[in-house]
Amino acid sequence: MSALVRMRLAGFLRTGRALAPLLAGLITLGTLYGGGRAQPAEAYGVSAVVLFPVLAWQTKILLDVEPDVQRRLAQVTVGVARERSAGLLAAAVAALVTVAVALLFPWLVGGVSGPVDPGDRSIPVGLALGLWAHLLVVPAAVALGALASRASVGGAGYGVAVLALGGVGAVVFGLTGSVAPWLAPPIMAAARTTTAGDAAALTLLGLSGWALAWSAAVVGGYLWRRRAQG
């Protein structure tokens, strides 16, 4: 299965399809950090929110690169379960690379402020919370992008609709006082948590569990759609 993961990542890079989401992410982050410096936790919390649709789109592009015939041959060669797992794993690896760039980017452009005094813990706390917020976004974005892929929904128009509804819904249903927050991954709640500084471990654990449960449900929908599509 590792060979199939490498093959899909290679196809994603060699065809140049990786450039579009990368540029979109850099432009978005450049706009975000161009407004002035912010504390690391606050900056990273917002960064994770804006990266969610970019990572989902990146996942869809990566999964759509492989021709349908080649995907069916892979199913015959390595099995259905391994073929689908390889696609999700390749998308997760690509998402983690993008997250690494997003975590490094604000330091390169001066988008974050340093410690106020020697005892200021904002930097290590902000880095830890920012890393957590971005890692929380990865499974949800990969799940949404997989659900929007051609192998799942068929037509390109349906895929765009799934991405748009998922991206907008994550923000709308994630607002404070939402009537159905469980319909969206907790990316907005995670962003609010990062601005709180030393967030309680129980809160972080709860939001992490919520994100994993939501992602598992969406991946389940993706696998069901794959079976329906054949």
C-alpha positions in Angstrom: 0.0 0.0 0.0 2.9 2.3 0.6 3.9 2.1 -3.0 0.4 3.2 -4.0 0.6 6.1 -1.6 3.9 7.2 -3.1 2.5 6.8 -6.6 -0.5 9.1 -5.9 1.7 11.7 -4.2 4.0 11.6 -7.2 1.2 12.0 -9.6 -0.2 14.9 -7.6 3.2 16.7 -7.7 4.3 15.8 -11.3 1.1 16.9 -12.9 1.4 20.3 -11.2 -1.9 19.9 -9.5 -0.3 20.6 -6.2 0.4 24.2 -7.2 -3.2 25.5 -7.1 -4.0 24.7 -3.5 -0.5 25.7 -2.4 -0.8 29.1 -4.0 -4.3 29.5 -2.6 -3.1 28.7 0.8 -0.1 31.1 0.6 -2.3 33.9 -0.7 -4.8 33.4 2.0 -2.2 33.3 4.7 -0.4 36.3 3.2 -3.7 38.2 3.4 -4.3 37.0 6.9 -0.9 38.0 8.3 -0.6 41.2 6.2 -3.0 43.0 8.6 -0.3 43.2 11.3 1.2 41.1 14.0 -0.7 39.0 16.4 0.0 36.6 19.2 0.9 33.1 18.0 -2.2 31.4 19.5 -4.6 33.9 18.0 -2.9 33.9 14.6 -2.7 30.1 14.4 -6.3 29.7 15.4 -7.5 31.8 12.5 -5.0 30.2 10.2 -6.5 26.7 10.9 -10.0 28.0 10.1 -9.0 29.5 6.7 -6.9 26.4 5.8 -9.8 24.0 6.3 -11.4 24.6 2.8 -7.9 24.8 1.2 -7.0 21.4 2.6 -10.3 19.9 1.6 -9.9 21.2 -1.9 -6.3 19.9 -2.0 -7.6 16.4 -1.0 -10.2 16.4 -3.8 -7.6 17.4 -6.4 -5.1 14.7 -5.2 -7.8 12.0 -5.4 -9.1 13.2 -8.7 -5.6 13.1 -10.4 -5.7 9.3 -10.8 -7.7 8.1 -13.9 -10.7 6.0 -13.1 -9.3 3.0 -15.0 -6.0 3.1 -13.0 -8.0 3.4 -9.8 -9.9 0.2 -10.6 -6.7 -1.6 -11.5 -5.3 -0.6 -8.1 -8.4 -2.1 -6.5 -7.8 -5.4 -8.3 -4.0 -5.3 -7.4 -4.1 -4.4 -3.7 -7.7 -4.8 -2.8 -10.6 -2.4 -2.3 -9.9 -1.5 1.3 -6.2 -0.8 0.7 -6.8 1.2 -2.4 -9.2 3.5 -0.6 -7.0 3.7 2.5 -4.0 4.6 0.3 -5.9 7.6 -1.1 -6.9 8.9 2.3 -3.3 8.4 3.6 -1.8 10.2 0.6 -4.2 13.1 1.2 -3.3 13.2 4.9 0.5 13.3 4.1 -0.1 16.2 1.6 -2.2 18.0 4.2 0.5 17.7 6.9 3.1 19.2 4.5 0.7 22.1 3.9 0.2 22.5 7.7 4.0 22.6 8.2 4.2 25.4 5.7 1.3 27.3 7.4 3.0 27.0 10.8 6.3 28.3 9.4 4.9 31.0 7.2 4.0 33.7 9.8 7.5 33.7 11.2 8.9 34.3 7.7 6.7 37.3 7.0 6.7 38.8 10.6 3.1 38.0 11.2 3.4 37.0 14.8 4.7 39.0 17.8 7.5 37.8 20.1 7.5 37.5 23.9 6.8 40.7 25.9 9.2 39.8 28.8 11.5 36.9 29.7 8.7 35.2 31.6 6.1 35.5 28.8 4.8 32.0 27.9 2.8 33.1 24.9 5.2 31.7 22.4 5.4 28.1 23.6 1.7 28.0 24.6 0.8 29.6 21.2 2.9 27.1 19.3 1.4 24.1 21.1 -2.2 25.3 20.7 -1.6 26.3 17.1 -0.1 22.9 16.3 -3.1 21.2 17.9 -5.6 23.4 16.0 -4.0 22.6 12.7 -3.7 18.9 13.4 -7.4 18.9 14.4 -8.3 20.4 11.0 -6.5 17.7 9.0 -8.8 14.7 9.4 -11.9 16.8 8.9 -10.5 18.4 5.7 -9.3 15.1 4.3 -12.7 13.5 5.0 -14.6 16.4 3.3 -12.3 16.4 0.3 -12.6 12.7 -0.1 -16.4 12.9 0.0 -16.2 15.6 -2.7 -13.9 13.6 -4.9 -14.9 12.3 -8.4 -14.9 8.7 -7.2 -17.4 9.6 -4.6 -19.9 12.0 -6.2 -19.2 11.4 -9.9 -19.6 14.8 -11.6 -17.3 17.8 -10.9 -20.3 20.0 -10.2 -21.4 17.8 -7.3 -17.9 17.8 -5.9 -17.7 21.6 -5.9 -21.1 21.8 -4.2 -20.0 19.4 -1.5 -16.8 21.5 -0.9 -18.8 24.7 -0.8 -21.5 23.4 1.6 -18.8 21.8 3.8 -16.7 24.9 4.0 -19.5 27.3 4.6 -21.3 25.0 6.9 -18.1 24.6 9.1 -18.2 28.3 9.7 -22.0 28.8 10.0 -22.7 25.8 12.3 -19.5 26.6 14.2 -20.6 30.0 15.4 -21.3 30.6 19.0 -24.9 29.7 19.8 -25.3 27.5 16.7 -28.5 25.3 16.8 -26.7 22.3 15.4 -22.9 22.6 16.0 -22.5 18.8 15.7 -23.1 19.2 11.9 -19.7 20.8 11.5 -16.2 19.9 12.7 -15.1 22.0 15.7 -12.7 24.2 13.8 -14.4 27.4 14.9 -14.5 26.2 18.5 -10.8 25.3 18.3 -10.0 28.8 17.1 -11.9 30.3 20.0 -10.0 27.9 22.4 -6.6 29.0 21.1 -7.3 32.6 22.0 -8.1 31.6 25.6 -4.4 30.9 26.3 -3.8 28.0 28.6 -6.9 26.0 27.6 -8.0 23.2 29.8 -6.8 19.8 28.8 -10.4 18.5 29.0 -11.6 21.1 26.5 -8.8 20.1 24.1 -9.6 16.4 24.5 -13.3 17.0 24.0 -12.8 19.0 20.8 -10.3 16.4 19.5 -12.8 13.6 20.0 -15.5 15.7 18.3 -13.3 16.3 15.3 -12.4 12.6 15.0 -16.0 11.5 15.4 -17.1 14.0 12.7 -14.3 12.9 10.4 -15.1 9.2 10.9 -18.8 9.9 10.0 -17.9 11.7 6.8 -15.3 9.1 5.8 -18.0 6.5 6.4 -20.2 8.5 3.9 -17.3 8.6 1.5 -16.8 4.8 1.7 -20.5 4.2 1.2 -20.6 6.5 -1.8 -17.6 4.6 -3.2 -19.4 1.3 -2.9 -22.5 2.9 -4.6 -20.3 4.2 -7.5 -18.7 0.9 -7.9 
